[in-house]
């Protein structure tokens, strides 16, 4: 992984725009749940969400081994026992029966969004929920020096793709001026 991407992922301005506290409040995590963090990155959200799971488990799914190494270092440093890092080739999962799926700044990178989301819908328990966080299209907290014209997904595109993937009762929340969350129920 290049240094610019790593600096962008953990940039304090970017993390401030995410509004981690509000995300945690919106997820309404019960202490015994199983939560899947898709595209866990450096584990920023994994660590924050795992704190809410006193008897539950956080599965940190990532496709880059360097990021899994960073998550493992954070687990060791912070003596966390309820995060399970999982390295996947393509964000596909073998897990089933999860209570919540959290997808942050990943969906815009996926070519077949409906297949991608459908597999997570299948992994959810009947009363499960998905939470998709994205930057608004054309706005960035931190510029990508290698790709300055890169854009993300408008909120309505995210709502539409969740609907097409079979999610119900879809709502949207604005986490900051440039970051939103779309929430969907499995059934």
C-alpha positions as CSV (number, residue, x, y, z in Angstrom):
1,X,0.0,0.0,0.0
2,X,1.4,3.4,-0.9
3,X,2.1,6.0,1.8
4,X,-0.3,8.5,0.3
5,X,-3.3,6.1,0.7
6,X,-2.3,5.3,4.3
7,X,-2.1,9.0,5.2
8,X,-5.5,9.6,3.6
9,X,-7.2,6.7,5.4
10,X,-6.1,7.8,8.9
11,X,-6.2,11.6,8.2
12,X,-7.7,13.3,11.2
13,X,-9.8,15.6,9.0
14,X,-11.3,12.6,7.2
15,X,-12.0,10.9,10.5
16,X,-13.7,14.0,11.9
17,X,-16.0,14.2,8.8
18,X,-17.1,10.6,9.4
19,X,-18.4,11.6,12.9
20,X,-17.6,8.2,14.5
21,X,-19.6,9.0,17.6
22,X,-22.8,9.6,15.5
23,X,-22.1,6.4,13.5
24,X,-21.9,4.4,16.8
25,X,-25.2,5.9,18.0
26,X,-26.9,5.1,14.7
27,X,-25.8,1.5,14.7
28,X,-27.4,1.0,18.1
29,X,-25.2,-2.0,18.8
30,X,-26.3,-4.5,21.5
31,X,-23.4,-5.9,23.5
32,X,-23.9,-9.5,22.2
33,X,-24.2,-8.9,18.5
34,X,-22.0,-10.0,15.6
35,X,-21.0,-7.0,13.5
36,X,-19.3,-7.3,10.1
37,X,-17.0,-4.3,9.1
38,X,-16.5,-4.6,5.4
39,X,-13.4,-2.9,4.1
40,X,-12.1,-2.5,7.6
41,X,-9.0,-0.5,6.5
42,X,-6.7,0.3,9.4
43,X,-9.4,-0.8,11.9
44,X,-10.5,2.7,13.0
45,X,-14.2,1.7,13.0
46,X,-13.5,-1.9,14.0
47,X,-11.9,-0.8,17.2
48,X,-14.6,1.8,18.0
49,X,-17.4,-0.7,17.2
50,X,-15.8,-3.6,19.1
51,X,-15.9,-1.4,22.3
52,X,-19.7,-1.7,22.1
53,X,-19.6,-5.5,22.0
54,X,-18.8,-6.7,25.5
55,X,-19.9,-10.2,24.7
56,X,-20.2,-10.0,20.9
57,X,-17.8,-10.1,18.0
58,X,-16.6,-7.7,15.3
59,X,-15.4,-9.3,12.1
60,X,-13.0,-7.0,10.3
61,X,-13.1,-8.0,6.6
62,X,-10.3,-6.6,4.4
63,X,-8.7,-7.4,1.0
64,X,-5.2,-6.0,1.7
65,X,-2.9,-8.0,3.9
66,X,-1.0,-4.9,4.9
67,X,-4.2,-3.5,6.5
68,X,-4.9,-6.8,8.2
69,X,-1.4,-6.5,9.7
70,X,-2.2,-3.0,11.0
71,X,-5.5,-4.2,12.5
72,X,-3.7,-7.1,14.2
73,X,-1.1,-4.7,15.7
74,X,-3.9,-2.5,17.1
75,X,-5.6,-5.6,18.5
76,X,-2.4,-6.6,20.3
77,X,-1.5,-3.1,21.4
78,X,-5.0,-2.5,22.8
79,X,-5.5,-6.0,24.1
80,X,-8.7,-6.5,22.3
81,X,-10.2,-10.0,22.2
82,X,-13.4,-9.5,20.2
83,X,-12.2,-8.5,16.8
84,X,-11.6,-11.3,14.2
85,X,-9.6,-10.0,11.2
86,X,-10.4,-11.8,8.0
87,X,-8.4,-11.5,4.8
88,X,-10.6,-12.0,1.7
89,X,-9.7,-12.0,-2.0
90,X,-12.6,-10.0,-3.2
91,X,-14.7,-9.0,-0.1
92,X,-16.7,-12.2,-0.4
93,X,-17.6,-13.8,2.9
94,X,-18.1,-17.2,4.4
95,X,-19.7,-15.7,7.5
96,X,-23.4,-16.0,8.1
97,X,-25.8,-15.0,10.8
98,X,-24.4,-11.5,11.5
99,X,-26.6,-8.9,13.1
100,X,-25.2,-5.8,11.4
101,X,-23.1,-5.1,8.3
102,X,-21.1,-1.9,8.2
103,X,-19.6,-0.8,4.9
104,X,-17.6,2.5,4.9
105,X,-16.2,4.1,1.8
106,X,-16.1,0.9,-0.2
107,X,-19.3,0.7,-2.2
108,X,-18.2,3.3,-4.7
109,X,-15.2,1.1,-5.6
110,X,-17.3,-2.0,-6.4
111,X,-18.2,-2.8,-10.0
112,X,-21.2,-5.0,-9.4
113,X,-22.8,-3.3,-6.4
114,X,-26.0,-5.4,-6.4
115,X,-24.1,-8.8,-6.2
116,X,-21.8,-7.2,-3.6
117,X,-24.7,-6.1,-1.3
118,X,-26.7,-9.2,-1.9
119,X,-24.1,-11.5,-0.4
120,X,-24.2,-9.3,2.8
121,X,-28.0,-9.4,2.8
122,X,-27.7,-13.2,2.8
123,X,-25.3,-13.1,5.7
124,X,-27.6,-11.1,7.9
125,X,-30.0,-12.6,10.4
126,X,-33.7,-12.0,9.5
127,X,-33.8,-8.8,11.7
128,X,-30.4,-7.6,10.5
129,X,-29.4,-4.2,9.1
130,X,-26.8,-2.8,6.7
131,X,-25.2,0.6,7.2
132,X,-23.4,2.1,4.2
133,X,-21.3,5.2,4.7
134,X,-20.0,7.2,1.7
135,X,-18.7,10.6,0.8
136,X,-21.0,12.8,-1.3
137,X,-20.2,12.8,-4.9
138,X,-17.6,15.3,-5.9
139,X,-16.7,16.3,-2.4
140,X,-13.7,15.0,-0.5
141,X,-12.3,15.6,3.0
142,X,-8.8,14.7,1.8
143,X,-7.7,14.8,-1.8
144,X,-6.2,11.8,-3.4
145,X,-3.0,13.1,-5.0
146,X,-2.9,10.1,-7.4
147,X,-6.5,10.6,-8.5
148,X,-7.7,14.2,-7.7
149,X,-10.9,13.9,-9.9
150,X,-12.2,10.8,-8.2
151,X,-15.8,11.1,-7.0
152,X,-18.0,9.0,-4.8
153,X,-21.7,8.1,-4.8
154,X,-24.6,10.5,-4.5
155,X,-26.9,9.5,-1.7
156,X,-29.8,8.6,-4.0
157,X,-27.5,6.2,-6.0
158,X,-26.7,4.4,-2.7
159,X,-30.4,4.3,-1.8
160,X,-31.3,2.9,-5.2
161,X,-28.7,0.2,-5.2
162,X,-29.7,-1.0,-1.7
163,X,-33.4,-1.1,-2.9
164,X,-32.3,-3.1,-6.0
165,X,-30.4,-5.5,-3.7
166,X,-33.6,-6.3,-1.7
167,X,-33.1,-4.1,1.4
168,X,-36.2,-2.6,2.9
169,X,-37.1,0.4,5.1
170,X,-34.2,2.4,3.7
171,X,-33.3,5.6,5.5
172,X,-30.5,8.1,5.2
173,X,-28.6,10.1,7.7
174,X,-26.1,12.9,7.2
175,X,-23.0,12.5,9.3
176,X,-21.4,15.7,8.3
177,X,-21.5,18.2,5.4
178,X,-19.8,15.7,3.1
179,X,-20.5,12.2,4.6
180,X,-23.8,10.3,4.7
181,X,-25.1,6.9,5.9
182,X,-27.8,4.8,4.2
183,X,-29.4,2.2,6.4
184,X,-31.5,-0.8,5.2
185,X,-33.3,-3.7,6.8
186,X,-32.9,-7.3,5.6
187,X,-36.6,-7.8,5.7
